[in-house]
Amino acid sequence: ALGAAKTSGALPSLRRVVLAGHSSGGQIVQRHAIFSRVPPRPQPFAVRHVAANPSSYAYFGPERWRGGRLALPDAAARVRCPDYDSW
């Protein structure tokens, strides 16, 4: 659909598309960024995803943000939530 916007001639000046969402919209935008097939550049326009304050994030590994960096949960956290990394 994004490619059709440019190639159809309806938006000849299109240079950038920003997909943004807040809260549950942020979750949708993050999932779109993960699962859509936006081709790598070069393409007719740039695509940017902005997921603001989603209630949950999809992570690709067991690390989570702690203290400004990605780290594995400590043993106590794994005991409190043993299936934190189960999909």
C-alpha positions in Angstrom: 0.0 0.0 0.0 2.8 2.4 0.8 4.5 1.7 -2.6 1.2 2.3 -4.4 1.0 5.8 -2.9 4.1 6.8 -4.7 3.9 4.7 -7.9 0.3 5.6 -8.6 1.3 9.2 -9.2 -1.3 10.4 -6.6 1.5 11.7 -4.4 4.4 12.7 -6.7 6.2 14.7 -4.0 6.1 12.0 -1.3 9.6 11.7 0.2 9.0 10.3 3.7 6.3 8.3 5.6 6.2 8.3 9.4 4.0 5.7 11.0 3.4 6.8 14.6 1.3 5.5 17.4 0.8 6.0 21.1 -0.1 3.4 23.7 -1.9 0.6 21.9 -1.2 2.4 18.6 2.5 2.2 19.6 2.2 -1.6 19.9 0.7 -1.8 16.4 3.4 0.4 15.0 6.1 -1.7 16.6 4.6 -4.9 15.3 4.3 -3.3 11.8 8.0 -2.4 11.9 8.8 -6.0 12.9 6.6 -7.9 10.5 6.1 -5.7 7.5 8.1 -6.1 4.4 9.3 -2.6 3.9 12.2 -3.0 1.5 15.6 -1.7 2.5 16.8 1.6 1.0 17.1 2.7 -1.7 13.3 3.0 -2.2 11.1 5.7 -3.5 10.7 7.2 0.0 11.9 6.8 3.6 9.8 4.9 6.1 10.1 5.6 9.8 8.3 3.9 12.7 7.7 5.7 16.0 6.2 3.6 18.7 5.4 5.9 21.7 4.7 4.5 25.1 3.3 1.1 24.2 2.1 -1.0 27.1 4.4 -3.8 25.9 7.3 -4.3 23.6 8.2 -7.3 21.4 11.8 -8.4 22.2 14.0 -10.6 20.0 15.9 -12.2 22.9 15.9 -12.6 26.6 17.5 -9.3 27.4 15.4 -6.4 28.8 16.2 -2.7 29.4 17.6 -2.2 32.9 19.5 0.8 34.0 19.9 2.2 30.5 21.2 -1.0 28.9 20.0 -4.4 27.7 20.7 -7.1 30.3 19.4 -10.5 31.4 17.0 -10.4 34.4 18.6 -11.4 37.7 17.8 -14.6 39.4 15.1 -13.1 41.7 13.3 -11.5 38.7 13.3 -14.9 36.9 11.8 -16.6 40.0 9.1 -13.9 40.2 8.2 -14.3 36.5 9.6 -17.6 35.2 7.9 -17.3 31.8 8.8 -13.7 31.1 10.4 -14.7 27.8 7.7 -17.2 26.6 5.8 -16.3 23.4 
